[in-house]
């Protein structure tokens, strides 16, 4: 996969289709710390939009993220890009950082969403709410696996148990 740019084009085409289908208006692409940065930069170049990224903070006492790169916030519509939505804490902090500077951020786009129960609710509680839109989510992944006969019902049950245990363990780790 290294050096093969066709995978990046597939992801960027998927994001472009998703943004158009959902009629998401945007001025700036923001990569979520850390894994969303390369996908966000690639998408910004592909769409010819300015790019910014959330810089994380390892200090647990500091809850904000700073935004680097394009820094004209007021009135600009930002979309945060992540690769894989789990608990989405860094993505949530990126949205808060953009909004705290006067930017508008009502969407997060990702390649894959595990569909943890609490994650979407956390984003919906923001005012205004933030929608998470993904190229593929866990339920669709399982559905496609069943449809193509890659999975039997026992494997499906195992996958859902794995996902639910992961969510529970991550919640315990955060507390």
Backbone as JSON, one array per atom type, in Angstrom:
{
  "sequence": "XXXXXXXXXXXXXXXXXXXXXXXXXXXXXXXXXXXXXXXXXXXXXXXXXXXXXXXXXXXXXXXXXXXXXXXXXXXXXXXXXXXXXXXXXXXXXXXXXXXXXXXXXXXXXXXXXXXXXXXXXXXXXXXXXXXXXXXXXXXXXXXXXXXXXXXXXXXXXXXXXXXXXXXXXXXXXXX",
  "N": [[0.82, -1.19, 0.0], [2.07, 1.17, 0.58], [3.15, 4.03, -1.09], [1.34, 3.77, -3.14], [-0.85, 5.73, -4.65], [-3.48, 5.47, -5.35], [-5.18, 4.59, -3.34], [-5.46, 6.8, -1.66], [-6.81, 8.51, -3.41], [-9.22, 7.12, -3.66], [-10.27, 7.37, -1.05], [-10.42, 10.19, -0.86], [-12.19, 10.72, -3.0], [-14.43, 9.43, -1.95], [-14.91, 11.01, 0.36], [-15.45, 13.46, -0.9], [-17.79, 12.82, -2.36], [-19.48, 12.2, -0.18], [-19.59, 14.69, 1.18], [-20.81, 16.25, -0.79], [-23.25, 14.83, -1.17], [-24.44, 15.06, 1.35], [-24.71, 17.74, 1.38], [-22.89, 19.5, 2.62], [-21.62, 22.5, 3.56], [-18.53, 24.11, 3.29], [-15.57, 25.89, 4.25], [-13.03, 25.45, 5.19], [-10.8, 22.77, 5.84], [-10.11, 20.74, 8.6], [-7.77, 18.79, 10.16], [-8.08, 16.25, 12.54], [-6.36, 15.79, 15.63], [-4.44, 13.06, 16.09], [-4.33, 11.31, 14.04], [-6.09, 12.19, 12.07], [-4.86, 14.19, 10.67], [-3.13, 13.63, 8.32], [-5.11, 12.68, 6.52], [-6.89, 14.79, 6.47], [-5.26, 16.84, 5.41], [-4.7, 15.79, 2.89], [-7.31, 15.71, 1.81], [-7.97, 18.45, 1.88], [-6.12, 19.48, 0.01], [-7.05, 18.12, -2.25], [-9.66, 19.12, -2.54], [-9.03, 21.71, -2.87], [-8.98, 23.54, -0.7], [-8.37, 25.63, 2.18], [-6.22, 24.49, 4.85], [-6.19, 23.35, 8.2], [-5.09, 22.16, 11.4], [-5.67, 20.27, 14.36], [-3.76, 20.59, 17.19], [-2.7, 18.38, 19.51], [-2.72, 17.87, 23.1], [-0.78, 16.59, 25.6], [-0.97, 16.93, 28.3], [-3.02, 16.09, 30.91], [-4.43, 17.92, 32.43], [-5.0, 20.06, 30.89], [-7.49, 20.89, 28.77], [-7.94, 21.81, 26.25], [-7.4, 22.07, 22.7], [-5.07, 23.4, 20.46], [-5.38, 25.17, 17.39], [-3.69, 24.91, 14.4], [-2.08, 26.13, 11.4], [-4.21, 27.23, 8.87], [-5.78, 30.03, 10.13], [-7.93, 31.78, 10.19], [-10.66, 32.23, 11.69], [-13.25, 33.37, 12.35], [-16.52, 33.21, 11.28], [-15.94, 31.39, 9.23], [-16.6, 28.2, 7.79], [-15.82, 25.18, 9.1], [-14.82, 21.8, 8.59], [-14.15, 18.95, 10.37], [-11.81, 16.36, 10.03], [-11.38, 12.93, 10.55], [-9.82, 9.72, 10.94], [-10.86, 7.41, 12.11], [-13.52, 6.88, 14.05], [-13.89, 6.56, 17.42], [-14.05, 7.01, 20.59], [-13.67, 9.64, 20.15], [-12.51, 11.85, 21.43], [-10.33, 13.64, 20.89], [-11.23, 14.72, 18.51], [-13.59, 15.95, 19.32], [-12.5, 17.93, 21.0], [-11.16, 19.41, 19.06], [-13.3, 20.49, 17.6], [-14.43, 22.09, 19.62], [-12.27, 23.87, 19.99], [-12.16, 25.2, 17.52], [-14.68, 26.44, 17.49], [-14.44, 28.05, 19.74], [-12.86, 30.07, 18.84], [-14.45, 31.45, 17.14], [-15.06, 30.16, 14.8], [-17.14, 28.18, 12.62], [-18.36, 25.01, 13.1], [-19.94, 22.26, 12.28], [-19.83, 19.68, 11.43], [-18.26, 16.49, 11.37], [-16.21, 14.41, 9.54], [-15.4, 11.08, 8.72], [-13.4, 8.16, 7.97], [-14.1, 5.66, 9.01], [-16.52, 4.6, 11.37], [-17.0, 3.41, 14.53], [-19.36, 3.5, 15.82], [-19.91, 3.93, 18.58], [-22.04, 4.11, 21.32], [-22.13, 6.39, 23.06], [-20.66, 8.35, 21.73], [-21.78, 9.77, 19.41], [-23.91, 10.95, 20.75], [-22.59, 12.68, 22.5], [-21.61, 14.6, 20.7], [-23.98, 15.52, 19.65], [-25.02, 16.89, 21.79], [-23.73, 19.28, 21.86], [-24.07, 22.79, 21.2], [-24.58, 24.64, 18.37], [-25.62, 21.26, 17.45], [-23.24, 18.72, 16.42], [-22.74, 16.82, 13.56], [-21.74, 13.51, 12.8], [-20.38, 12.09, 10.04], [-19.69, 9.32, 8.06], [-17.61, 7.36, 5.84], [-17.85, 4.64, 6.03], [-19.51, 2.6, 8.38], [-19.71, 0.69, 11.46], [-22.02, -1.01, 11.59], [-22.78, -1.13, 8.87], [-20.5, -2.31, 7.79], [-20.62, -4.87, 8.98], [-23.07, -5.71, 7.91], [-22.43, -5.76, 5.15], [-20.47, -7.75, 5.22], [-22.0, -9.98, 5.96], [-23.76, -10.07, 3.8], [-22.02, -10.62, 1.67], [-21.23, -13.04, 2.47], [-18.96, -13.33, 4.02], [-19.04, -13.44, 6.71], [-20.52, -15.47, 9.22], [-23.41, -15.93, 11.38], [-22.41, -16.42, 13.94], [-19.88, -15.21, 13.84], [-20.66, -12.56, 13.45], [-21.98, -12.06, 15.89], [-19.74, -12.26, 17.53], [-18.21, -10.1, 16.6], [-19.83, -7.9, 17.35], [-19.81, -8.27, 20.13], [-17.08, -7.85, 20.61], [-16.86, -5.14, 19.82], [-18.6, -3.89, 21.69], [-17.38, -4.57, 24.14], [-14.93, -3.27, 23.79], [-15.76, -0.57, 23.74], [-16.78, -0.34, 26.36], [-14.42, -0.86, 27.86], [-12.78, 1.26, 27.03], [-14.23, 3.43, 28.02], [-13.97, 2.97, 30.77], [-11.22, 3.31, 31.06], [-10.93, 6.02, 30.52], [-12.24, 7.28, 32.63]],
  "CA": [[0.0, 0.0, 0.0], [2.96, 2.34, 0.58], [3.49, 4.57, -2.39], [0.22, 3.64, -4.08], [-1.72, 6.89, -4.41], [-4.87, 5.19, -5.7], [-5.97, 4.48, -2.11], [-5.79, 8.17, -1.25], [-7.84, 9.02, -4.32], [-10.48, 6.46, -3.3], [-10.75, 8.01, 0.18], [-10.81, 11.57, -1.18], [-13.44, 10.67, -3.8], [-15.5, 9.09, -1.01], [-15.22, 12.19, 1.16], [-16.08, 14.46, -1.77], [-19.17, 12.37, -2.58], [-20.2, 12.34, 1.1], [-19.81, 16.12, 1.41], [-21.81, 16.7, -1.78], [-24.54, 14.16, -0.9], [-24.99, 15.63, 2.59], [-24.79, 19.19, 1.16], [-22.09, 20.15, 3.67], [-20.93, 23.7, 3.11], [-17.29, 24.25, 4.05], [-14.52, 26.79, 3.79], [-11.74, 25.0, 5.7], [-10.67, 21.39, 6.32], [-9.27, 20.66, 9.79], [-7.41, 17.43, 10.55], [-8.13, 15.98, 13.97], [-5.13, 15.27, 16.21], [-3.22, 13.0, 15.32], [-4.53, 10.48, 12.85], [-6.87, 12.88, 11.04], [-4.06, 15.21, 10.0], [-2.78, 13.33, 6.92], [-6.32, 12.57, 5.7], [-7.4, 16.15, 6.31], [-4.39, 17.58, 4.47], [-4.94, 15.24, 1.55], [-8.63, 16.17, 1.36], [-7.9, 19.9, 1.63], [-5.45, 19.65, -1.29], [-7.94, 17.56, -3.28], [-10.79, 20.04, -2.71], [-8.46, 23.05, -3.0], [-9.46, 24.32, 0.44], [-7.35, 25.85, 3.2], [-6.07, 23.39, 5.81], [-5.7, 23.56, 9.55], [-5.09, 20.91, 12.15], [-5.71, 20.39, 15.81], [-2.56, 20.1, 17.86], [-3.11, 17.77, 20.77], [-2.03, 18.23, 24.32], [-0.63, 15.4, 26.43], [-1.21, 17.27, 29.7], [-4.42, 15.8, 31.2], [-5.06, 19.05, 33.09], [-5.34, 21.05, 29.87], [-8.52, 20.2, 27.99], [-8.15, 22.42, 24.95], [-6.46, 21.82, 21.61], [-4.88, 24.6, 19.66], [-5.52, 24.95, 15.96], [-2.55, 25.43, 13.65], [-2.33, 26.23, 9.96], [-5.16, 28.3, 8.54], [-6.28, 30.49, 11.44], [-8.98, 32.8, 10.07], [-11.78, 31.46, 12.2], [-14.56, 34.01, 12.45], [-17.46, 33.06, 10.17], [-15.58, 30.32, 8.3], [-17.18, 26.88, 8.07], [-14.8, 24.14, 9.21], [-15.18, 20.39, 8.71], [-13.06, 18.21, 10.99], [-11.59, 15.06, 9.41], [-10.72, 11.92, 11.36], [-9.78, 8.46, 10.21], [-11.53, 6.3, 12.77], [-14.23, 7.44, 15.2], [-14.13, 5.69, 18.57], [-14.58, 7.92, 21.61], [-13.59, 10.93, 19.45], [-12.17, 12.93, 22.35], [-9.52, 14.66, 20.22], [-12.08, 15.37, 17.52], [-14.47, 16.82, 20.1], [-11.7, 19.08, 21.42], [-10.9, 20.22, 17.87], [-14.54, 21.25, 17.35], [-14.51, 23.13, 20.65], [-11.23, 24.88, 19.74], [-12.6, 25.99, 16.35], [-15.81, 27.27, 17.9], [-14.01, 29.05, 20.74], [-12.21, 31.15, 18.11], [-15.42, 32.08, 16.26], [-15.31, 29.36, 13.6], [-18.37, 27.39, 12.58], [-18.03, 23.61, 12.86], [-21.12, 21.45, 12.54], [-19.66, 18.36, 10.85], [-17.04, 15.69, 11.43], [-16.25, 13.32, 8.57], [-14.38, 10.07, 9.02], [-13.38, 6.99, 7.1], [-14.83, 4.56, 9.65], [-17.14, 4.93, 12.65], [-17.37, 2.22, 15.31], [-20.73, 3.73, 16.3], [-20.05, 3.83, 20.02], [-23.3, 4.73, 21.74], [-21.98, 7.7, 23.67], [-19.92, 9.32, 20.92], [-22.67, 10.65, 18.66], [-24.7, 11.72, 21.71], [-21.73, 13.75, 22.99], [-21.56, 15.63, 19.67], [-25.33, 16.09, 19.51], [-25.29, 17.76, 22.94], [-23.15, 20.6, 21.6], [-25.01, 23.74, 20.6], [-25.45, 23.68, 17.71], [-25.1, 19.9, 17.42], [-22.29, 18.34, 15.38], [-23.07, 15.53, 12.96], [-20.63, 12.67, 12.36], [-20.69, 11.41, 8.78], [-18.57, 8.43, 7.77], [-17.66, 6.59, 4.6], [-18.3, 3.31, 6.41], [-19.68, 2.44, 9.83], [-19.63, -0.69, 11.93], [-23.2, -1.77, 11.18], [-22.71, -1.36, 7.42], [-19.41, -3.26, 7.62], [-21.15, -6.19, 9.33], [-24.1, -6.02, 6.92], [-21.75, -6.14, 3.91], [-19.82, -9.04, 5.47], [-23.05, -11.01, 5.9], [-24.27, -10.11, 2.42], [-21.01, -11.26, 0.83], [-20.98, -14.34, 3.1], [-17.67, -13.38, 4.7], [-19.34, -13.69, 8.12], [-21.74, -16.18, 9.61], [-24.03, -15.27, 12.53], [-21.5, -16.54, 15.09], [-18.85, -14.18, 13.66], [-21.34, -11.28, 13.67], [-22.13, -11.93, 17.35], [-18.39, -12.03, 18.06], [-17.82, -8.73, 16.27], [-20.57, -6.97, 18.21], [-19.27, -8.42, 21.5], [-15.78, -7.17, 20.62], [-17.08, -3.69, 19.8], [-19.2, -3.47, 22.96], [-16.34, -4.69, 25.16], [-13.97, -2.19, 23.55], [-16.36, 0.68, 24.21], [-16.83, -0.39, 27.82], [-13.06, -0.75, 28.38], [-12.29, 2.62, 26.8], [-14.92, 4.31, 28.98], [-13.35, 2.76, 32.09], [-9.88, 3.88, 31.0], [-11.05, 7.48, 30.52], [-12.69, 7.76, 33.94]],
  "C": [[0.87, 1.26, 0.0], [3.28, 2.76, -0.84], [2.38, 4.47, -3.42], [-0.79, 4.73, -3.78], [-3.18, 6.61, -4.72], [-5.74, 5.07, -4.45], [-6.37, 5.86, -1.59], [-6.87, 8.78, -2.11], [-9.2, 8.4, -3.99], [-11.09, 7.12, -2.07], [-11.22, 9.43, -0.12], [-12.07, 11.62, -2.03], [-14.62, 10.35, -2.9], [-15.91, 10.28, -0.16], [-15.93, 13.25, 0.31], [-17.54, 14.09, -2.04], [-20.02, 12.55, -1.33], [-20.55, 13.81, 1.36], [-20.87, 16.66, 0.45], [-23.19, 16.12, -1.48], [-25.23, 14.76, 0.32], [-25.13, 17.15, 2.51], [-24.09, 19.96, 2.28], [-21.35, 21.32, 3.05], [-19.67, 23.87, 3.95], [-16.35, 25.23, 3.39], [-13.14, 26.23, 4.1], [-11.84, 23.54, 6.13], [-9.72, 21.41, 7.51], [-9.02, 19.19, 10.12], [-7.42, 17.29, 12.05], [-6.79, 15.42, 14.43], [-5.27, 13.78, 16.4], [-3.48, 12.3, 14.0], [-5.35, 11.16, 11.75], [-6.07, 13.87, 10.24], [-3.7, 14.82, 8.56], [-4.01, 13.23, 6.0], [-6.92, 13.95, 5.46], [-6.58, 16.95, 5.32], [-4.61, 17.09, 3.04], [-6.27, 15.72, 0.98], [-8.62, 17.66, 1.05], [-7.23, 20.18, 0.29], [-6.37, 19.23, -2.43], [-9.1, 18.51, -3.59], [-10.35, 21.49, -2.93], [-9.03, 24.0, -1.96], [-8.3, 24.56, 1.39], [-7.37, 24.71, 4.22], [-5.61, 23.91, 7.16], [-5.71, 22.21, 10.24], [-5.09, 21.2, 13.63], [-4.42, 19.81, 16.37], [-2.98, 19.61, 19.23], [-2.29, 18.27, 21.95], [-1.98, 17.01, 25.22], [-0.89, 15.67, 27.91], [-2.69, 17.05, 30.02], [-5.16, 16.94, 31.88], [-5.47, 20.15, 32.12], [-6.28, 20.37, 28.89], [-8.71, 20.79, 26.6], [-7.11, 21.9, 23.95], [-6.27, 23.15, 20.9], [-4.98, 24.21, 18.18], [-4.36, 25.64, 15.26], [-2.91, 25.46, 12.17], [-3.22, 27.41, 9.68], [-5.87, 28.74, 9.81], [-7.28, 31.64, 11.33], [-10.28, 32.11, 10.43], [-13.14, 32.12, 11.96], [-15.37, 33.86, 11.16], [-17.13, 31.97, 9.17], [-16.15, 28.99, 8.76], [-16.09, 25.82, 7.98], [-15.47, 22.76, 9.21], [-13.95, 19.68, 9.29], [-13.02, 16.81, 10.38], [-10.87, 14.15, 10.4], [-10.69, 10.62, 10.57], [-10.76, 7.45, 10.78], [-12.2, 6.84, 14.02], [-14.47, 6.35, 16.24], [-14.82, 6.56, 19.61], [-14.56, 9.36, 21.11], [-13.26, 12.1, 20.38], [-11.35, 14.03, 21.68], [-10.33, 15.41, 19.17], [-13.03, 16.35, 18.2], [-13.73, 18.09, 20.52], [-11.36, 19.99, 20.24], [-12.11, 21.08, 17.54], [-14.66, 22.39, 18.36], [-13.5, 24.24, 20.4], [-11.63, 25.78, 18.57], [-13.71, 26.95, 16.78], [-15.39, 28.36, 18.9], [-13.34, 30.25, 20.09], [-13.15, 31.83, 17.11], [-15.68, 31.34, 14.96], [-16.61, 28.59, 13.73], [-17.96, 25.95, 12.26], [-19.21, 22.76, 13.27], [-21.01, 20.03, 12.01], [-18.27, 17.8, 11.14], [-17.22, 14.62, 10.35], [-15.11, 12.36, 8.9], [-14.45, 8.94, 8.0], [-14.25, 5.89, 7.7], [-15.32, 5.0, 11.02], [-17.55, 3.63, 13.35], [-18.78, 2.32, 15.88], [-20.87, 3.45, 17.8], [-21.26, 4.66, 20.44], [-23.11, 6.16, 22.23], [-21.35, 8.75, 22.78], [-20.83, 10.28, 20.18], [-23.5, 11.52, 19.6], [-23.89, 12.91, 22.24], [-21.69, 14.91, 21.99], [-22.92, 16.29, 19.48], [-25.67, 17.04, 20.64], [-24.67, 19.14, 22.78], [-24.22, 21.49, 20.98], [-24.25, 24.65, 19.65], [-24.8, 22.3, 17.65], [-24.13, 19.69, 16.25], [-22.68, 16.95, 14.87], [-21.79, 14.82, 12.53], [-21.1, 11.92, 11.12], [-19.46, 10.58, 8.4], [-18.75, 7.71, 6.45], [-18.19, 5.19, 4.87], [-18.47, 3.28, 7.91], [-19.76, 0.95, 10.17], [-20.82, -1.53, 11.45], [-23.17, -2.1, 9.68], [-21.62, -2.38, 7.09], [-19.9, -4.69, 7.87], [-22.19, -6.63, 8.3], [-23.47, -6.48, 5.6], [-21.06, -7.5, 4.05], [-20.81, -10.19, 5.41], [-23.53, -11.21, 4.45], [-23.31, -10.86, 1.5], [-20.61, -12.65, 1.36], [-19.55, -14.48, 3.64], [-17.86, -13.76, 6.17], [-20.56, -14.59, 8.24], [-22.27, -15.5, 10.88], [-23.14, -15.34, 13.77], [-20.4, -15.46, 15.03], [-19.44, -12.79, 13.92], [-21.51, -11.04, 15.17], [-20.79, -11.61, 18.0], [-17.93, -10.6, 17.79], [-18.53, -7.71, 17.15], [-20.12, -7.07, 19.66], [-17.94, -7.7, 21.62], [-15.97, -5.66, 20.69], [-17.63, -3.18, 21.13], [-18.21, -3.55, 24.11], [-15.3, -3.59, 25.01], [-14.52, -0.87, 24.05], [-16.38, 0.73, 25.73], [-15.43, -0.2, 28.43], [-12.48, 0.65, 28.17], [-12.95, 3.6, 27.76], [-14.29, 4.19, 30.36], [-11.97, 3.39, 32.15], [-9.92, 5.4, 31.12], [-11.41, 8.0, 31.91], [-11.62, 7.82, 34.94]]
}
